Amino acid sequence: MSNIAKAAESSFVDKVEIKSNKGDKSVNLIGFGAFVNMMYYESLMQDTVKVVYTFEDTAKGEVGKTIIEDLPIVGTEEVNVKFKDNNDNKIKLKLHVNNVNPLHEDARKTTTAITLVSEEFLHNEGADARVNIRYDGKISDHAQKILKQNLKSKKKLDIEDTNNNLNFVGNNKKPMYTLNWLSKHAVPTEAGQKGKTAGFLFFETSEGFHFKSIDALMNQKQKKSYIYNESPDSGGSKLPAGYDGKVLDQSSSNLIDAREKYKMGAYGTRLIVFDPFNCKYEVIEKTAEEEKKGTKLAGKDLPKLNSKFDSKFYRTTYMLLDTGTLPEGSVQQQIDKSGEQNFESKDIYNQAVRRYNQLFSSNQTITIPGDFSLHAGDMIHIDVPGLRSGDTEINKEFGGLYIISDLCHYISPTETYTKLNLVRDSFGRKPKSR
């Protein structure tokens, strides 16, 4: 048995209740057929959460029908899901059926995987959800309005206040496309200076939707601290002081591709802005090192590059100067504001590009006993041993503070564990915050 299997104790799936679209019946899949496994997903790179529930359908419905045939399940059905870990951390979700995939079938049973998604995921595809109206003012206000009105979300919204305004017309775009587009134009209020901390992320966890700056994620306090060793003990009896749990399995992505980093703009960017009214252009070049002072980092420092290449390789982007478009107010006010920039591309865009690509500078993947209190976007601290045989020293390069970029809770009848993809924007380690 693997260390993971030995340490990851089973947890509890209380309810996976599917309601027929006809409204005449509902079935709790727990107890209906054999439970195989359930996987719950969150990600900074995905707009909504997802659940994949796999079970053996043993034809216990009316007249020997399977549950798929009996309800029937045709897609979009409402599903109430409840599950908890061994520390009584609970997750309660209202989802909808998006996909039904028969994995295996014989004379006695059918093994079926059902993919469940957020209500907003399906609303996003509706014609009546398209973003069409004109928006004036703060980007954070736009995000809230789109979530509530276009996506009809009633969930908790964690929307960080933005420092900058943006006037635009929706042009029949999907809401989630628009929210991600807005995230690339947003600057947090705490920055105090446009162009120093640009770059937001839009994502969902079991606690609701989030529209947050990368800097806010990097500046938060760590939620938990973990240590990796090869002991299968999950009860914590051998856990050193100061740690919340053990890492059961760990791997680091040591892939370094300098050329690709240059291409993506992680180390430097060049923005060429053309002013169509004056027929002039401006070239703006910035490096990550130059802008480091105003940036919150999870690690100790940015990588030190060979000075030969400090100013030779950039990601180059071309933009039209957004001046005199969509000013707000009366006709006279619009005329008075015609010389103002709608979006300050020169100050914001370069920094946003670098920030997104720096976010994945350092990567770890860890597996821990099931912990449903963790979410995508949380900061955790990990310690891993050195690489030398019998080394008990802490690896000072790969340990430290990380942001959870992706999360999967895996539940089966015998084991539960949580797999985390961890990222940070810099190298080396900062000390634990507690």
ZAZARO-855119 format. One record per residue (C-alpha): x, y, z; residue in one letter. Coordinates in Angstrom, 1 decimal. Example, Ala and Ser with C-alpha at 12.3 -4.5 7.8 and 13.67 -1.06 7.14 Angstrom:
% residues 2
+--------+--------+--------+------+
|   east |  north |     up | code |
+--------+--------+--------+------+
|   12.3 |   -4.5 |    7.8 |    A |
|   13.7 |   -1.1 |    7.1 |    S |
+--------+--------+--------+------+
END
This chain:
% residues 434
+--------+--------+--------+------+
|   east |  north |     up | code |
+--------+--------+--------+------+
|    0.0 |    0.0 |    0.0 |    M |
|    1.3 |    3.5 |   -0.9 |    S |
|    2.0 |    6.2 |    1.7 |    N |
|   -0.9 |    8.1 |    0.3 |    I |
|   -3.3 |    5.1 |    0.8 |    A |
|   -2.0 |    4.5 |    4.4 |    K |
|   -2.4 |    8.1 |    5.5 |    A |
|   -5.5 |    9.3 |    3.6 |    A |
|   -8.4 |    8.2 |    5.7 |    E |
|  -11.9 |    8.0 |    4.3 |    S |
|  -14.3 |   10.9 |    4.7 |    S |
|  -18.0 |   11.4 |    4.2 |    F |
|  -20.2 |   12.1 |    1.2 |    V |
|  -23.6 |   12.9 |    2.8 |    D |
|  -25.6 |   13.8 |   -0.3 |    K |
|  -25.6 |   13.8 |   -4.1 |    V |
|  -29.2 |   14.4 |   -4.7 |    E |
|  -30.4 |   14.8 |   -8.3 |    I |
|  -33.8 |   16.4 |   -9.0 |    K |
|  -35.6 |   15.6 |  -12.2 |    S |
|  -36.2 |   18.5 |  -14.6 |    N |
|  -39.9 |   17.5 |  -14.5 |    K |
|  -39.9 |   18.3 |  -10.8 |    G |
|  -41.7 |   15.0 |   -9.9 |    D |
|  -38.9 |   13.0 |   -8.3 |    K |
|  -35.4 |   13.2 |   -6.9 |    S |
|  -32.8 |   10.6 |   -6.1 |    V |
|  -29.9 |   10.6 |   -3.7 |    N |
|  -27.1 |    8.7 |   -5.4 |    L |
|  -25.6 |    7.9 |   -2.0 |    I |
|  -27.1 |    4.5 |   -1.3 |    G |
|  -28.2 |    4.1 |   -4.9 |    F |
|  -25.7 |    1.7 |   -6.5 |    G |
|  -22.1 |    1.5 |   -5.4 |    A |
|  -20.1 |    4.6 |   -4.8 |    F |
|  -16.8 |    4.5 |   -6.7 |    V |
|  -15.3 |    7.9 |   -6.2 |    N |
|  -15.8 |   11.7 |   -6.3 |    M |
|  -13.5 |   14.4 |   -7.3 |    M |
|  -14.0 |   18.1 |   -6.5 |    Y |
|  -12.0 |   20.7 |   -8.4 |    Y |
|  -11.1 |   24.4 |   -7.9 |    E |
|   -8.5 |   26.4 |   -9.9 |    S |
|   -7.3 |   30.0 |  -10.4 |    L |
|   -7.3 |   29.3 |  -14.1 |    M |
|  -10.9 |   28.1 |  -14.3 |    Q |
|  -14.0 |   30.3 |  -14.0 |    D |
|  -16.1 |   27.8 |  -11.9 |    T |
|  -15.8 |   24.7 |   -9.7 |    V |
|  -16.5 |   21.2 |  -10.9 |    K |
|  -17.4 |   17.8 |   -9.4 |    V |
|  -17.1 |   14.4 |  -11.1 |    V |
|  -19.1 |   11.7 |   -9.3 |    Y |
|  -18.6 |    8.1 |  -10.4 |    T |
|  -20.9 |    5.3 |   -9.3 |    F |
|  -22.2 |    1.8 |  -10.3 |    E |
|  -25.8 |    2.0 |  -11.5 |    D |
|  -27.4 |   -1.3 |  -10.6 |    T |
|  -30.9 |   -0.8 |  -12.1 |    A |
|  -32.8 |   -0.3 |   -8.9 |    K |
|  -35.3 |    2.1 |  -10.4 |    G |
|  -38.8 |    1.4 |  -11.6 |    E |
|  -39.2 |   -1.8 |  -13.6 |    V |
|  -35.5 |   -2.5 |  -13.4 |    G |
|  -34.5 |    0.9 |  -15.0 |    K |
|  -31.1 |    2.5 |  -14.3 |    T |
|  -31.2 |    5.9 |  -12.5 |    I |
|  -30.3 |    7.5 |  -15.8 |    I |
|  -33.4 |    6.0 |  -17.4 |    E |
|  -35.7 |    6.4 |  -14.4 |    D |
|  -35.4 |   10.1 |  -13.6 |    L |
|  -34.4 |   10.5 |  -16.5 |    P |
|  -31.1 |   12.4 |  -16.5 |    I |
|  -30.9 |   14.5 |  -19.7 |    V |
|  -28.6 |   17.3 |  -18.5 |    G |
|  -29.0 |   20.6 |  -16.5 |    T |
|  -30.7 |   18.8 |  -13.5 |    E |
|  -30.2 |   20.4 |  -10.2 |    E |
|  -27.9 |   18.5 |   -7.8 |    V |
|  -27.4 |   19.2 |   -4.1 |    N |
|  -24.0 |   18.0 |   -2.9 |    V |
|  -22.7 |   17.8 |    0.7 |    K |
|  -19.5 |   16.2 |    1.9 |    F |
|  -17.0 |   16.7 |    4.8 |    K |
|  -13.6 |   15.6 |    5.9 |    D |
|  -12.4 |   14.0 |    9.1 |    N |
|  -12.0 |   17.4 |   10.8 |    N |
|  -15.7 |   18.2 |   10.0 |    D |
|  -14.8 |   20.8 |    7.4 |    N |
|  -17.9 |   20.8 |    5.2 |    K |
|  -18.6 |   21.7 |    1.6 |    I |
|  -22.2 |   22.3 |    0.5 |    K |
|  -22.9 |   23.0 |   -3.2 |    L |
|  -25.8 |   23.4 |   -5.6 |    K |
|  -24.7 |   22.2 |   -9.0 |    L |
|  -26.1 |   21.1 |  -12.3 |    H |
|  -25.5 |   18.0 |  -14.5 |    V |
|  -23.4 |   18.9 |  -17.5 |    N |
|  -22.1 |   15.5 |  -18.7 |    N |
|  -23.0 |   11.9 |  -18.2 |    V |
|  -20.3 |    9.4 |  -19.3 |    N |
|  -20.9 |    5.6 |  -19.2 |    P |
|  -17.5 |    4.2 |  -18.4 |    L |
|  -18.3 |    0.5 |  -18.3 |    H |
|  -21.4 |   -1.7 |  -18.8 |    E |
|  -22.3 |   -5.3 |  -18.3 |    D |
|  -25.5 |   -7.3 |  -17.6 |    A |
|  -25.6 |   -6.4 |  -13.9 |    R |
|  -24.4 |   -2.8 |  -13.7 |    K |
|  -23.2 |    0.3 |  -15.5 |    T |
|  -20.3 |    2.4 |  -14.2 |    T |
|  -21.2 |    6.0 |  -14.8 |    T |
|  -19.3 |    9.3 |  -14.3 |    A |
|  -21.5 |   12.4 |  -13.9 |    I |
|  -19.9 |   15.8 |  -14.2 |    T |
|  -21.5 |   18.6 |  -12.2 |    L |
|  -21.0 |   22.3 |  -12.8 |    V |
|  -22.0 |   25.6 |  -11.3 |    S |
|  -25.3 |   27.2 |  -12.3 |    E |
|  -23.3 |   30.2 |  -13.6 |    E |
|  -21.3 |   27.9 |  -15.9 |    F |
|  -24.5 |   27.1 |  -17.8 |    L |
|  -26.0 |   30.7 |  -17.6 |    H |
|  -22.8 |   31.9 |  -19.3 |    N |
|  -23.9 |   30.1 |  -22.5 |    E |
|  -27.3 |   31.7 |  -22.6 |    G |
|  -28.2 |   34.3 |  -25.3 |    A |
|  -29.9 |   36.5 |  -22.7 |    D |
|  -26.7 |   36.5 |  -20.6 |    A |
|  -24.6 |   38.3 |  -23.2 |    R |
|  -22.9 |   41.6 |  -22.1 |    V |
|  -24.4 |   44.3 |  -24.3 |    N |
|  -24.9 |   47.5 |  -22.3 |    I |
|  -22.5 |   50.3 |  -21.8 |    R |
|  -20.4 |   50.3 |  -18.6 |    Y |
|  -18.9 |   53.5 |  -17.0 |    D |
|  -16.8 |   53.7 |  -13.9 |    G |
|  -14.8 |   51.4 |  -11.7 |    K |
|  -13.8 |   47.9 |  -13.0 |    I |
|  -14.7 |   46.3 |   -9.7 |    S |
|  -18.3 |   47.7 |  -10.0 |    D |
|  -18.5 |   46.2 |  -13.5 |    H |
|  -17.5 |   42.8 |  -12.3 |    A |
|  -20.1 |   42.8 |   -9.5 |    Q |
|  -22.8 |   43.9 |  -11.9 |    K |
|  -22.0 |   41.3 |  -14.5 |    I |
|  -22.0 |   38.5 |  -11.9 |    L |
|  -25.3 |   39.5 |  -10.4 |    K |
|  -27.2 |   40.6 |  -13.5 |    Q |
|  -25.8 |   38.6 |  -16.4 |    N |
|  -24.8 |   35.4 |  -14.6 |    L |
|  -27.7 |   35.7 |  -12.1 |    K |
|  -25.3 |   34.7 |   -9.3 |    S |
|  -26.6 |   34.8 |   -5.7 |    K |
|  -23.4 |   33.5 |   -4.2 |    K |
|  -21.0 |   35.4 |   -2.0 |    K |
|  -18.8 |   37.7 |   -4.1 |    L |
|  -15.2 |   38.5 |   -3.0 |    D |
|  -14.5 |   41.4 |   -5.3 |    I |
|  -11.4 |   43.5 |   -4.5 |    E |
|  -11.8 |   47.2 |   -5.1 |    D |
|  -10.1 |   48.6 |   -8.1 |    T |
|   -8.1 |   51.8 |   -8.5 |    N |
|   -9.0 |   52.5 |  -12.1 |    N |
|  -12.0 |   53.1 |  -14.2 |    N |
|  -12.8 |   51.7 |  -17.6 |    L |
|  -15.7 |   52.6 |  -19.9 |    N |
|  -16.7 |   50.0 |  -22.5 |    F |
|  -19.6 |   48.5 |  -24.4 |    V |
|  -20.1 |   44.7 |  -24.0 |    G |
|  -20.4 |   44.0 |  -27.8 |    N |
|  -22.4 |   40.8 |  -27.1 |    N |
|  -19.6 |   39.0 |  -25.3 |    K |
|  -20.1 |   36.2 |  -22.9 |    K |
|  -20.0 |   37.3 |  -19.2 |    P |
|  -17.1 |   35.1 |  -18.1 |    M |
|  -15.1 |   36.2 |  -21.2 |    Y |
|  -15.8 |   39.8 |  -20.2 |    T |
|  -14.8 |   39.2 |  -16.5 |    L |
|  -11.5 |   37.7 |  -17.5 |    N |
|  -10.9 |   40.6 |  -20.0 |    W |
|  -11.6 |   43.1 |  -17.2 |    L |
|   -9.2 |   41.3 |  -14.9 |    S |
|   -6.3 |   42.1 |  -17.3 |    K |
|   -7.1 |   45.8 |  -17.1 |    H |
|   -7.6 |   46.1 |  -13.3 |    A |
|   -5.3 |   47.7 |  -10.7 |    V |
|   -6.0 |   47.3 |   -6.9 |    P |
|   -6.8 |   50.3 |   -4.8 |    T |
|   -4.0 |   49.6 |   -2.3 |    E |
|   -1.5 |   50.0 |   -5.1 |    A |
|   -1.8 |   53.8 |   -4.9 |    G |
|    0.0 |   53.9 |   -8.2 |    Q |
|   -1.2 |   52.6 |  -11.5 |    K |
|    1.2 |   50.2 |  -13.3 |    G |
|    2.9 |   48.9 |  -10.2 |    K |
|    0.5 |   46.0 |   -9.2 |    T |
|   -1.7 |   45.4 |  -12.2 |    A |
|   -3.3 |   42.0 |  -12.9 |    G |
|   -6.4 |   40.4 |  -11.4 |    F |
|   -7.7 |   36.8 |  -11.4 |    L |
|  -11.4 |   35.7 |  -11.7 |    F |
|  -12.2 |   32.3 |  -10.2 |    F |
|  -14.7 |   30.4 |   -8.1 |    E |
|  -14.3 |   28.3 |   -4.9 |    T |
|  -16.9 |   26.6 |   -2.7 |    S |
|  -17.1 |   30.0 |   -0.8 |    E |
|  -18.2 |   31.9 |   -3.9 |    G |
|  -16.7 |   34.0 |   -6.7 |    F |
|  -13.5 |   35.9 |   -6.4 |    H |
|  -12.1 |   38.9 |   -8.4 |    F |
|   -8.8 |   39.5 |   -6.8 |    K |
|   -5.4 |   41.0 |   -7.6 |    S |
|   -2.3 |   38.8 |   -7.8 |    I |
|   -0.7 |   41.1 |   -5.3 |    D |
|   -3.5 |   40.5 |   -2.8 |    A |
|   -3.0 |   36.8 |   -3.0 |    L |
|    0.8 |   37.2 |   -2.5 |    M |
|    0.3 |   39.5 |    0.4 |    N |
|   -2.1 |   37.4 |    2.5 |    Q |
|   -1.2 |   35.5 |    5.6 |    K |
|   -0.5 |   31.8 |    5.3 |    Q |
|   -3.5 |   29.6 |    6.0 |    K |
|   -1.6 |   26.4 |    7.0 |    K |
|    1.9 |   24.9 |    7.2 |    S |
|    2.9 |   21.4 |    6.0 |    Y |
|    6.1 |   19.4 |    6.2 |    I |
|    7.1 |   16.5 |    3.9 |    Y |
|    8.6 |   13.3 |    5.1 |    N |
|    8.2 |    9.7 |    4.2 |    E |
|    6.4 |    8.6 |    7.3 |    S |
|    2.9 |    7.2 |    6.6 |    P |
|    1.7 |    8.5 |   10.0 |    D |
|   -1.4 |   10.6 |    9.4 |    S |
|   -2.5 |   11.1 |   13.0 |    G |
|    0.0 |   13.8 |   13.7 |    G |
|    1.8 |   11.9 |   16.5 |    S |
|    5.2 |   12.4 |   14.8 |    K |
|    4.4 |   15.9 |   13.5 |    L |
|    7.0 |   18.5 |   14.4 |    P |
|    5.8 |   21.5 |   16.3 |    A |
|    4.6 |   24.4 |   14.2 |    G |
|    3.0 |   22.4 |   11.4 |    Y |
|   -0.7 |   21.6 |   10.6 |    D |
|   -0.1 |   18.4 |    8.7 |    G |
|    2.1 |   16.2 |    6.6 |    K |
|    2.7 |   16.1 |    2.9 |    V |
|    2.2 |   12.5 |    1.7 |    L |
|    3.7 |   13.0 |   -1.7 |    D |
|    5.6 |   15.8 |   -3.3 |    Q |
|    7.2 |   16.7 |   -6.6 |    S |
|    8.8 |   19.9 |   -7.9 |    S |
|    8.8 |   21.2 |  -11.4 |    S |
|   12.4 |   22.1 |  -12.0 |    N |
|   11.8 |   23.0 |  -15.6 |    L |
|   13.7 |   26.1 |  -16.6 |    I |
|   13.1 |   27.5 |  -20.1 |    D |
|   14.7 |   30.9 |  -20.3 |    A |
|   13.7 |   31.4 |  -23.9 |    R |
|   10.0 |   30.7 |  -23.2 |    E |
|   10.1 |   33.0 |  -20.2 |    K |
|   11.4 |   35.8 |  -22.4 |    Y |
|    8.8 |   35.1 |  -25.0 |    K |
|    6.0 |   35.3 |  -22.4 |    M |
|    7.2 |   38.5 |  -20.9 |    G |
|    8.0 |   37.2 |  -17.4 |    A |
|   11.3 |   39.2 |  -17.2 |    Y |
|   10.6 |   42.2 |  -19.4 |    G |
|    8.0 |   43.7 |  -21.8 |    T |
|    8.0 |   46.1 |  -24.6 |    R |
|    4.7 |   48.0 |  -25.4 |    L |
|    4.4 |   50.0 |  -28.6 |    I |
|    1.5 |   52.4 |  -28.4 |    V |
|    0.3 |   54.2 |  -31.5 |    F |
|   -1.7 |   57.4 |  -31.3 |    D |
|   -4.0 |   57.5 |  -34.4 |    P |
|   -4.9 |   61.2 |  -33.9 |    F |
|   -1.4 |   62.5 |  -33.9 |    N |
|    0.2 |   59.7 |  -36.0 |    C |
|    2.9 |   59.2 |  -33.4 |    K |
|    4.0 |   56.1 |  -31.5 |    Y |
|    5.8 |   55.5 |  -28.2 |    E |
|    8.0 |   52.6 |  -27.1 |    V |
|    7.8 |   51.6 |  -23.4 |    I |
|   10.2 |   49.0 |  -22.1 |    E |
|   10.1 |   47.7 |  -18.6 |    K |
|   11.9 |   44.9 |  -16.8 |    T |
|   10.7 |   42.9 |  -13.8 |    A |
|   13.8 |   44.0 |  -11.8 |    E |
|   13.0 |   47.7 |  -12.4 |    E |
|    9.4 |   47.3 |  -11.1 |    E |
|   10.3 |   45.0 |   -8.2 |    K |
|   10.0 |   47.7 |   -5.5 |    K |
|    6.3 |   48.0 |   -5.7 |    G |
|    5.5 |   44.3 |   -6.1 |    T |
|    4.4 |   41.9 |   -3.4 |    K |
|    6.4 |   38.6 |   -3.7 |    L |
|    5.7 |   35.2 |   -2.1 |    A |
|    9.3 |   34.2 |   -2.4 |    G |
|   12.5 |   35.9 |   -1.4 |    K |
|   13.5 |   37.5 |   -4.8 |    D |
|   13.2 |   37.5 |   -8.5 |    L |
|   15.7 |   35.4 |  -10.5 |    P |
|   19.1 |   37.0 |  -11.2 |    K |
|   19.6 |   37.0 |  -14.9 |    L |
|   22.8 |   37.3 |  -16.9 |    N |
|   23.4 |   41.0 |  -17.4 |    S |
|   24.1 |   40.4 |  -21.1 |    K |
|   20.4 |   40.0 |  -21.7 |    F |
|   19.0 |   42.6 |  -19.4 |    D |
|   17.6 |   44.8 |  -22.2 |    S |
|   17.6 |   42.6 |  -25.3 |    K |
|   14.6 |   40.3 |  -25.0 |    F |
|   11.1 |   41.4 |  -24.4 |    Y |
|    7.6 |   40.3 |  -25.2 |    R |
|    6.4 |   43.0 |  -27.6 |    T |
|    2.7 |   44.1 |  -27.7 |    T |
|    1.1 |   46.7 |  -30.0 |    Y |
|   -1.8 |   48.8 |  -28.8 |    M |
|   -3.8 |   51.8 |  -30.0 |    L |
|   -3.8 |   54.7 |  -27.6 |    L |
|   -7.3 |   54.6 |  -26.1 |    D |
|   -8.0 |   58.4 |  -26.0 |    T |
|  -11.3 |   60.2 |  -26.5 |    G |
|  -13.3 |   57.0 |  -26.6 |    T |
|  -16.5 |   56.5 |  -24.6 |    L |
|  -16.2 |   59.5 |  -22.3 |    P |
|  -19.1 |   59.8 |  -19.8 |    E |
|  -21.5 |   62.6 |  -19.0 |    G |
|  -23.3 |   65.2 |  -21.0 |    S |
|  -22.3 |   66.2 |  -24.6 |    V |
|  -20.2 |   69.1 |  -23.3 |    Q |
|  -18.6 |   66.9 |  -20.6 |    Q |
|  -17.7 |   64.3 |  -23.2 |    Q |
|  -16.1 |   67.0 |  -25.3 |    I |
|  -14.1 |   68.3 |  -22.3 |    D |
|  -12.9 |   64.7 |  -21.6 |    K |
|  -12.1 |   63.9 |  -25.2 |    S |
|   -8.4 |   64.2 |  -24.5 |    G |
|   -8.3 |   61.9 |  -21.6 |    E |
|   -7.3 |   58.3 |  -21.8 |    Q |
|  -10.0 |   55.7 |  -21.2 |    N |
|   -7.5 |   52.9 |  -20.4 |    F |
|   -4.0 |   53.9 |  -19.4 |    E |
|   -2.3 |   51.2 |  -21.4 |    S |
|    1.1 |   52.7 |  -21.0 |    K |
|    1.0 |   52.5 |  -17.2 |    D |
|   -0.9 |   49.2 |  -16.8 |    I |
|   -0.5 |   46.7 |  -19.6 |    Y |
|    3.2 |   46.0 |  -19.4 |    N |
|    3.0 |   45.3 |  -15.7 |    Q |
|   -0.1 |   43.0 |  -16.0 |    A |
|    1.6 |   40.8 |  -18.6 |    V |
|    4.7 |   40.4 |  -16.4 |    R |
|    2.7 |   39.7 |  -13.3 |    R |
|    0.7 |   36.9 |  -14.9 |    Y |
|    3.8 |   35.2 |  -16.3 |    N |
|    5.8 |   35.6 |  -13.1 |    Q |
|    3.0 |   33.9 |  -11.1 |    L |
|    4.3 |   30.5 |  -12.3 |    F |
|    8.0 |   31.1 |  -11.7 |    S |
|    8.2 |   28.3 |   -9.1 |    S |
|    5.9 |   25.2 |   -9.0 |    N |
|    5.2 |   22.4 |   -6.5 |    Q |
|    2.7 |   19.6 |   -6.5 |    T |
|    1.8 |   18.0 |   -3.2 |    I |
|   -0.7 |   15.5 |   -1.8 |    T |
|   -2.0 |   15.8 |    1.7 |    I |
|   -4.7 |   14.0 |    3.7 |    P |
|   -8.1 |   15.3 |    2.8 |    G |
|   -8.5 |   18.9 |    4.0 |    D |
|  -11.7 |   20.6 |    2.8 |    F |
|  -10.8 |   23.9 |    4.5 |    S |
|   -8.3 |   24.8 |    1.7 |    L |
|   -9.2 |   26.7 |   -1.4 |    H |
|   -7.7 |   27.8 |   -4.6 |    A |
|   -6.0 |   31.2 |   -3.9 |    G |
|   -5.0 |   30.3 |   -0.3 |    D |
|   -1.4 |   30.7 |    0.7 |    M |
|    0.3 |   27.8 |    2.5 |    I |
|    3.8 |   27.1 |    3.8 |    H |
|    5.6 |   23.9 |    3.0 |    I |
|    9.0 |   22.5 |    4.1 |    D |
|   10.7 |   19.7 |    2.2 |    V |
|   14.0 |   17.9 |    3.0 |    P |
|   17.3 |   18.4 |    1.1 |    G |
|   18.3 |   16.0 |   -1.6 |    L |
|   21.3 |   14.5 |    0.0 |    R |
|   21.1 |   10.9 |    1.4 |    S |
|   19.9 |   11.1 |    5.0 |    G |
|   19.6 |   14.9 |    4.8 |    D |
|   17.4 |   16.3 |    7.6 |    T |
|   18.0 |   19.9 |    6.7 |    E |
|   15.2 |   22.0 |    5.1 |    I |
|   15.5 |   22.7 |    1.4 |    N |
|   15.9 |   26.5 |    1.4 |    K |
|   15.2 |   26.9 |   -2.3 |    E |
|   12.0 |   24.9 |   -2.9 |    F |
|   10.2 |   25.3 |    0.5 |    G |
|    8.4 |   28.4 |    1.7 |    G |
|    5.2 |   30.2 |    0.8 |    L |
|    3.1 |   29.2 |   -2.1 |    Y |
|   -0.3 |   30.0 |   -3.6 |    I |
|   -2.7 |   27.1 |   -4.3 |    I |
|   -3.4 |   27.4 |   -8.1 |    S |
|   -5.3 |   24.2 |   -8.5 |    D |
|   -7.0 |   21.9 |   -6.0 |    L |
|   -8.6 |   18.4 |   -6.2 |    C |
|  -10.3 |   16.7 |   -3.3 |    H |
|  -10.4 |   12.9 |   -4.1 |    Y |
|  -12.9 |   10.8 |   -2.1 |    I |
|  -13.4 |    7.0 |   -2.3 |    S |
|  -14.9 |    4.5 |    0.1 |    P |
|  -11.5 |    3.8 |    1.6 |    T |
|   -9.4 |    7.0 |    1.3 |    E |
|   -9.6 |   10.8 |    0.9 |    T |
|   -6.8 |   13.0 |    0.0 |    Y |
|   -6.3 |   16.5 |   -1.4 |    T |
|   -3.9 |   17.2 |   -4.3 |    K |
|   -2.6 |   20.8 |   -4.6 |    L |
|   -0.7 |   22.5 |   -7.4 |    N |
|    1.3 |   25.3 |   -5.8 |    L |
|    2.9 |   28.4 |   -7.5 |    V |
|    4.7 |   31.5 |   -6.6 |    R |
|    6.2 |   34.4 |   -8.4 |    D |
|    9.7 |   34.3 |   -7.2 |    S |
|   12.5 |   32.1 |   -5.9 |    F |
|   14.0 |   31.4 |   -2.5 |    G |
|   12.0 |   31.4 |    0.7 |    R |
|   10.5 |   33.9 |    3.1 |    K |
|   10.1 |   32.9 |    6.8 |    P |
|    6.7 |   31.5 |    8.0 |    K |
|    4.2 |   34.2 |    9.0 |    S |
|    3.4 |   32.4 |   12.2 |    R |
+--------+--------+--------+------+
END
